């Protein structure tokens, strides 16, 4: 017998309309997001059978709208509480769904479930911190909610037309797998063409320029596919970055990336001119690659390449983009990410952004220096193979570059006459109330 699925929306078109309002597809009216959130939480939720992805999206965007509202009486704690409630409900719901599908007497941990469903494991860590420790800072929560909305888009909202809930609106569209295969084929062909041109010293020849134009048109058709929900741009950037097309094969740590930039710039610069959402998508994908690991190894060749590509992408996005997200806004968003996820390569990127823009220094210098204190203390914990606490004095820490921080001698190994005082970081969390010395 056929199995029927009951949804709280009347038609598949209603769900697509709400998706467009939530994610600003086709530039809806300013109050469209509020209307969509109210429709989900006040109507669809009461009808029952509301998917957790839809409810979570509404709650996360509701927290953003609460933050953006002009209310002078709201406190920092109130905003943090709103963001925390929405985010923890989002993470817990997906992990509980994964556990229930296992059907085991002893279900997997939330961390294992998150890995299995493709959710970033740092979401589980932030959820644990919010529930069992102090509420995270407002900046971390804002960044986490934005990242959660992007994850929800990739795993649920962007697949609606392909999944075809009503079974009658497929319209013969090509699925994501076929589009990704086409992206992969075009990028491989372009890379081979450019390499052959450099090998035969004909990279400036008119014949090769015509080949490049053909590849630009082919990639443009991919980017224009499903342009209404931006899936074409997302899949193009995903294959380009995640499958390491931008990273030269056989590259060693410290090698120049000028060859890779020269190879790919003719294609990317032309695509940025005609597709204004591409720079932001590329920058976000590179940021995700750098922040995916909680520990950024200073000897990771691929991470170094992504960091250099991130800085380069910010430069050419301002050079070639005629409209859309400005380079300044992308730089500010990248610097916020570097502050929220301090590590070897994000610190390098953040320092170079500060060195090139005086306005960023005025807005983010203090936050960036504070993030370096956290990153340096974590490095010292890894480098010192002792179980004692490490005393970290903020005034003693160099803040110029991440390389200097890594090279700094662990303060716990200094003699008593030069030992720093002030900040104190232990390997294990103290089991005493705040304000009581352990």
C-alpha positions in Angstrom: 0.0 0.0 0.0 1.2 3.5 -0.7 2.5 5.5 2.3 1.2 9.0 2.7 3.1 11.9 4.3 1.1 14.7 5.8 2.6 18.2 5.8 1.2 21.4 7.5 1.5 23.3 4.2 -1.3 23.0 1.6 0.9 22.8 -1.6 4.5 22.4 -2.4 4.4 25.9 -3.8 3.5 27.3 -0.4 6.7 25.8 1.0 8.8 27.2 -1.8 7.3 30.6 -1.2 8.3 30.5 2.5 11.8 29.4 1.5 12.1 32.4 -0.8 11.0 34.7 2.0 13.3 33.2 4.6 16.4 33.3 2.5 15.7 36.5 0.6 15.4 34.8 -2.8 14.2 37.2 -5.5 14.6 40.1 -3.1 11.3 40.0 -1.3 9.7 42.8 0.7 11.5 43.9 3.9 8.9 42.3 6.2 8.8 39.0 4.3 11.0 37.1 6.7 8.8 38.1 9.7 5.7 37.0 7.7 7.3 33.7 6.9 8.4 33.1 10.5 5.0 33.9 11.9 3.4 31.6 9.3 5.6 28.7 10.4 5.4 29.1 14.1 1.9 30.4 14.5 0.2 28.3 11.8 2.1 25.3 10.5 3.4 24.3 13.9 -0.1 24.2 15.3 -1.2 21.8 12.5 1.5 19.3 13.5 4.0 17.2 11.5 6.3 20.2 11.0 9.8 19.1 9.9 12.5 20.0 12.4 14.5 21.7 9.6 11.6 24.1 8.9 11.0 24.9 12.6 14.7 25.3 13.3 15.1 27.8 10.4 12.1 29.8 11.7 13.5 29.9 15.2 17.0 30.9 14.2 15.7 33.7 11.9 13.3 34.8 14.6 16.3 35.3 16.9 18.0 37.4 14.2 14.9 39.5 13.8 14.7 40.0 17.5 18.3 41.2 17.5 17.7 43.6 14.6 14.5 45.1 16.1 14.9 48.6 17.4 14.3 48.0 21.1 16.5 50.1 23.4 15.4 48.2 26.5 16.8 44.8 25.4 19.9 43.6 27.3 22.9 41.7 26.1 21.9 38.7 28.2 18.4 38.7 26.7 19.8 38.6 23.2 22.3 35.8 24.1 19.4 33.8 25.7 17.2 34.1 22.6 20.0 33.0 20.3 21.0 30.2 22.7 17.5 28.8 22.9 17.1 28.7 19.1 20.5 27.2 18.5 20.4 24.5 21.2 16.9 23.5 20.1 18.2 23.2 16.5 21.2 21.0 17.4 19.3 18.8 20.0 16.4 18.2 17.6 18.6 16.9 14.8 20.7 14.7 17.1 17.6 13.3 18.7 16.2 12.4 15.3 19.4 10.6 14.5 19.3 8.7 17.7 15.7 7.6 17.3 16.4 6.2 13.8 19.1 4.0 15.3 16.6 2.1 17.4 19.4 1.1 19.9 19.1 0.5 23.6 22.3 2.5 24.0 22.1 5.3 21.4 25.2 7.0 20.0 26.4 10.2 21.5 25.3 13.6 20.1 28.8 14.0 18.7 28.7 10.7 16.8 25.2 11.5 15.4 26.4 15.0 14.3 29.3 13.4 12.4 27.0 10.9 10.7 24.5 13.4 9.5 27.1 15.9 8.3 26.5 18.5 11.0 29.7 20.5 12.0 30.9 19.0 15.3 31.5 22.5 16.7 27.7 22.9 16.8 27.6 20.2 19.4 30.4 21.7 21.4 28.8 25.1 21.4 25.5 23.6 22.4 27.2 21.7 25.3 28.8 25.0 26.4 25.6 26.9 26.3 23.7 24.2 28.4 26.3 23.3 31.0 28.5 26.4 31.2 28.1 30.2 30.8 26.2 31.5 27.8 28.5 32.0 24.8 29.3 35.6 23.8 26.9 37.4 21.5 29.4 37.4 18.7 29.9 33.7 18.7 26.2 33.1 18.8 25.5 35.4 15.9 28.2 33.6 13.8 26.9 30.2 14.8 23.3 31.0 13.9 24.4 32.3 10.5 26.4 29.1 9.9 23.5 27.0 11.0 21.2 28.7 8.5 23.7 28.0 5.7 23.9 24.3 6.8 20.1 24.1 6.8 20.0 25.5 3.3 22.4 22.9 2.0 20.9 19.9 3.7 17.1 20.8 3.4 16.0 23.9 1.6 18.1 23.7 -1.5 16.9 20.2 -2.2 13.2 20.8 -2.1 12.6 21.0 -5.9 14.7 17.9 -6.4 12.9 15.9 -3.7 9.5 17.0 -5.1 7.3 16.6 -2.1 4.1 16.5 -4.0 5.5 14.3 -6.8 4.1 16.5 -9.6 6.4 19.4 -9.7 9.7 17.9 -10.8 9.6 19.6 -14.2 12.3 17.3 -15.4 15.1 19.1 -13.6 18.6 17.6 -13.4 19.5 16.4 -9.9 22.5 17.8 -7.9 24.7 14.8 -8.7 24.6 15.4 -12.4 25.2 19.1 -12.0 28.2 18.4 -9.8 29.6 15.9 -12.4 29.3 18.6 -15.1 31.1 21.1 -12.9 33.8 18.6 -12.2 34.2 17.8 -16.0 34.4 21.5 -17.0 36.9 22.4 -14.3 39.2 19.5 -15.2 39.0 20.5 -18.8 39.8 24.1 -18.1 42.7 23.2 -15.8 44.2 20.9 -18.5 43.7 23.6 -21.2 45.5 26.2 -19.1 48.4 23.9 -18.2 48.9 23.0 -21.9 48.9 26.7 -22.8 51.6 27.5 -20.3 53.6 24.5 -21.3 53.6 25.5 -24.9 53.9 29.3 -24.1 50.7 30.2 -25.8 48.7 31.5 -22.8 48.4 34.9 -24.5 47.5 33.6 -28.0 44.1 34.4 -29.4 43.3 30.7 -29.9 43.7 30.1 -26.1 41.7 33.2 -25.2 38.8 31.7 -27.3 39.1 28.5 -25.3 38.9 30.4 -22.1 35.8 32.2 -23.3 34.2 28.8 -24.1 34.9 27.6 -20.6 33.4 30.9 -19.1 30.2 30.3 -21.1 30.0 26.7 -19.9 30.5 27.7 -16.3 28.0 30.5 -16.7 25.3 28.1 -17.8 26.0 26.0 -14.7 25.8 29.1 -12.4 22.6 30.2 -14.1 21.0 26.8 -13.5 18.5 27.0 -10.6 19.5 30.7 -10.3 16.3 31.3 -8.3 17.5 29.4 -5.3 21.3 29.9 -6.0 22.0 26.2 -6.1 24.1 26.5 -9.2 26.5 28.9 -7.6 26.6 26.8 -4.4 27.4 23.6 -6.3 30.1 25.2 -8.5 31.9 26.6 -5.4 31.5 23.4 -3.5 33.3 21.3 -6.2 35.9 24.0 -6.9 37.0 24.3 -3.2 36.2 21.0 -1.6 37.8 18.9 -4.3 41.0 20.9 -4.2 40.9 22.3 -7.7 42.5 25.5 -6.4 45.4 23.8 -4.7 48.4 22.9 -6.9 49.3 19.2 -6.8 52.7 18.5 -5.2 52.7 21.9 -3.4 55.0 22.2 -0.4 54.6 24.4 2.7 55.6 28.0 2.0 55.5 27.7 -1.9 54.1 30.6 -3.8 50.5 30.5 -5.0 51.1 32.9 -7.9 50.9 30.1 -10.4 47.5 28.9 -9.1 46.2 32.5 -9.2 47.4 33.0 -12.7 45.8 29.7 -13.8 42.3 30.3 -12.4 42.0 34.2 -12.4 40.9 34.5 -16.1 37.9 32.2 -15.4 36.9 33.4 -11.9 37.3 37.1 -12.8 34.9 36.8 -15.8 32.4 34.8 -13.7 32.5 37.4 -10.9 31.6 40.1 -13.4 28.4 38.4 -14.4 27.4 36.6 -11.2 27.6 38.9 -8.2 26.8 36.2 -5.6 29.9 34.2 -6.6 32.5 36.2 -4.5 30.5 35.8 -1.2 29.9 32.1 -1.9 33.6 31.5 -2.6 34.8 33.4 0.4 32.3 31.6 2.7 33.4 28.2 1.3 37.1 29.0 1.9 36.2 30.1 5.4 34.4 26.9 6.1 37.4 24.9 5.0 39.7 26.8 7.4 37.4 26.6 10.4 36.2 23.0 9.9 39.0 21.6 12.1 39.1 22.8 15.7 42.9 22.5 15.6 44.6 24.3 12.7 48.0 22.7 12.1 50.8 25.1 11.1 52.2 22.4 8.8 49.0 21.8 6.8 49.8 22.6 3.2 46.2 22.6 2.1 45.0 25.0 4.8 47.8 27.4 3.9 46.7 27.3 0.3 43.1 28.0 1.3 44.2 30.9 3.5 46.1 32.5 0.7 43.2 31.9 -1.7 40.9 33.6 0.8 43.0 36.7 0.8 43.3 36.6 -3.0 39.5 36.1 -3.4 38.9 39.2 -1.3 41.2 41.2 -3.5 39.8 40.2 -6.9 36.2 40.4 -5.7 36.6 44.1 -5.2 38.5 44.5 -8.5 36.0 42.7 -10.7 32.6 42.8 -9.0 30.4 45.6 -10.3 27.7 45.2 -7.8 26.5 43.0 -4.9 28.5 42.4 -1.8 31.4 44.9 -1.5 34.9 43.9 -0.7 34.7 45.9 2.5 31.7 43.9 3.8 33.4 40.6 2.8 36.6 41.6 4.6 34.7 42.5 7.8 32.8 39.2 7.7 36.1 37.3 7.2 37.8 39.1 10.0 34.9 38.3 12.3 35.3 34.7 11.4 39.0 34.9 12.2 38.3 36.3 15.6 35.6 33.7 16.4 37.7 30.8 15.2 41.3 31.6 16.2 43.9 29.3 14.8 47.2 29.4 12.9 45.8 30.2 9.4 42.8 32.3 10.5 45.1 34.4 12.6 47.4 34.9 9.6 44.5 35.9 7.4 43.1 38.3 10.1 46.5 40.0 10.6 46.9 40.6 6.9 43.4 42.1 6.6 44.2 44.4 9.5 47.5 45.4 7.9 45.8 46.4 4.7 42.8 48.3 6.0 42.9 51.0 8.7 39.1 51.0 9.1 39.2 47.4 10.2 41.9 48.2 12.8 39.6 50.7 14.4 36.7 48.2 14.6 38.3 44.9 15.2 41.9 45.3 16.6 40.8 44.8 20.2 38.7 41.8 19.4 41.4 40.3 17.3 44.0 40.7 20.0 41.7 39.0 22.5 41.2 36.1 20.2 45.0 35.8 20.0 45.1 35.4 23.8 42.8 32.4 23.5 44.6 30.9 20.6 48.0 31.3 22.3 46.9 29.7 25.5 45.6 26.7 23.6 48.9 26.3 21.8 50.8 26.4 25.0 48.6 23.7 26.5 49.4 21.5 23.5 53.2 22.2 23.6 53.7 21.8 27.3 53.5 18.1 28.3 52.7 18.7 31.9 49.5 18.5 33.8 50.0 21.7 35.8 48.1 24.9 35.1 49.6 27.6 32.9 49.7 31.2 33.9 49.1 33.5 31.0 49.6 37.3 31.3 47.9 39.2 28.6 50.5 41.9 28.6 53.3 39.4 28.0 51.9 37.9 24.8 53.0 39.2 21.4 50.1 40.1 19.2 51.8 40.8 15.9 51.4 37.4 14.1 50.3 33.9 14.8 53.8 32.6 14.0 55.3 34.7 16.7 52.7 33.3 19.1 53.5 29.7 18.3 57.2 30.4 18.6 56.8 32.1 22.0 58.3 30.2 24.9 55.6 28.7 27.2 55.2 31.0 30.1 55.0 28.0 32.5 58.6 27.2 31.7 59.9 30.6 32.7 61.8 31.1 35.9 60.0 32.5 39.0 61.5 35.9 38.5 59.8 36.4 35.1 56.7 34.3 35.5 53.5 36.1 34.3 50.5 36.6 36.4 46.9 37.5 35.6 45.1 35.1 33.2 45.0 31.6 34.4 44.0 28.6 32.2 43.9 25.0 33.4 43.8 21.7 31.5 40.6 20.7 33.4 37.6 22.9 34.3 37.5 23.7 38.0 34.8 22.0 40.0 34.1 25.0 42.2 31.7 28.0 41.9 32.9 31.0 39.9 34.9 33.4 42.0 36.3 30.6 44.3 40.0 29.7 43.8 40.4 26.0 43.1 
